[in-house]
Amino acid sequence: STSRGLGDVYKRQDLGRREFDQGDLQSALTHFTRALAIDKGRHEIFYALAKTYHALGEVSQTERYLKKAKRTTKNLQEKELYQGKLDLLSRI
């Protein structure tokens, strides 16, 4: 059911954030990727993936997921925030 799926998404995001904070970037990627498999409509998941890839030094993947985050959010301020991060990335 969708409600269980949503619970899984939040759980995965939470576990991913914890792994990220502890520096276990591969485990963080696994959790965020699984969250994405359940729900492809959440810009927060795309951003979490972008952040993790950025920490891994993978610029093209960072850019890819930032663009998806920007496309997915309906919030104009968030769109601008993601665009700002993309602009910074393109200067590297």
C-alpha positions in Angstrom: 0.0 0.0 0.0 1.0 3.6 -0.6 1.0 4.6 3.1 3.5 1.8 3.9 5.6 2.9 0.9 5.6 6.4 2.3 6.7 5.2 5.7 9.5 3.3 3.9 10.5 6.4 2.1 10.9 8.4 5.3 12.7 5.6 7.0 15.1 5.2 4.1 15.7 9.0 4.0 16.3 9.0 7.7 18.8 6.1 7.6 20.5 7.6 4.6 21.0 10.9 6.4 22.4 9.1 9.4 24.8 7.1 7.3 25.8 10.3 5.5 26.5 12.1 8.8 28.6 9.2 9.9 30.6 9.4 6.7 29.3 6.0 5.3 28.5 7.5 1.9 28.0 4.1 0.1 25.4 3.1 2.6 23.8 6.5 2.4 23.6 6.1 -1.4 21.9 2.7 -1.0 19.2 4.1 1.3 18.5 7.1 -0.9 18.4 5.0 -4.0 15.9 2.7 -2.4 13.8 5.6 -1.3 13.9 6.9 -4.9 12.7 3.5 -6.1 9.6 3.8 -3.9 8.8 7.5 -4.8 10.4 9.3 -7.7 8.4 12.5 -7.0 10.3 13.9 -4.0 12.9 16.5 -4.7 14.4 15.9 -1.2 15.5 12.4 -2.3 17.1 13.8 -5.5 18.9 16.5 -3.4 20.1 13.9 -0.9 21.6 11.9 -3.8 23.2 15.0 -5.2 24.7 15.8 -1.8 26.1 12.3 -1.4 27.6 12.2 -4.9 29.1 15.6 -4.2 30.7 14.3 -1.1 32.1 11.4 -3.2 33.5 13.9 -5.7 31.3 12.7 -8.5 30.4 16.0 -10.2 28.4 14.7 -13.2 26.1 12.6 -10.9 25.8 15.6 -8.5 24.7 17.8 -11.4 22.3 15.1 -12.7 20.5 14.8 -9.4 20.5 18.6 -8.7 18.7 19.0 -12.0 16.2 16.4 -11.1 15.6 18.0 -7.7 15.1 21.4 -9.4 12.6 19.8 -11.9 10.7 17.9 -9.2 10.1 20.7 -6.7 7.0 23.0 -7.2 8.5 25.6 -4.9 10.1 28.6 -6.7 12.5 29.4 -3.9 13.7 25.8 -3.9 14.1 25.9 -7.7 16.3 29.0 -7.3 18.3 27.3 -4.5 19.0 24.2 -6.7 19.9 26.5 -9.6 22.3 28.4 -7.4 24.0 25.1 -6.5 24.1 24.1 -10.2 25.7 27.5 -11.0 28.4 26.9 -8.3 29.0 23.4 -9.6 29.6 24.7 -13.2 32.3 26.9 -11.9 34.4 24.0 -10.6 
